[in-house]
């Protein structure tokens, strides 16, 4: 089992669209992935549980992974959060 803590810098935090992105990425791995924020824990495969974390901008998210591809999963999840879930941050429509 491996874990890492990272800061949510996305202006909207972990919201519906970004949670859907997390779930989609989690499905690519064969390991258990959980997120923790302020004592609440959620599976990366459960969009509703992720939303219940209430991870706003500045939240410290702990990512824990366990399984055969945990190194790749942890790196990918950390990267996704660090790039603001692939969102530009200004919420304008993309071309």
C-alpha positions, 0 to 999 in steps of 0.5 A: 500500500502506498499513499501521498497527500496533495493539495486541490488547487482547482478553483471549483475543488473536487466537483461533479465534472472533476469527480467524473474524471477521477472515476474514469481514470480509476477504472483504468487500474487494477488496484483499490484507490481511496481519497481522504479529506478531513477524516472522510474517505471515498473510493475513487470509483464512486462519484457520489462518495467523492463529492461527499468529501467536500474537497474545496480549493486548498483541501489536502487530499490523501490518496491511498492505493493498494494493488498490482499497479499501485505505483502507476495509479498513485502517479496518475491520480496525483498528476490529475489533481496537480493539473486541476483535473484537466480543467483550465480553471476559468470555466469558459467553454472550450473550443 
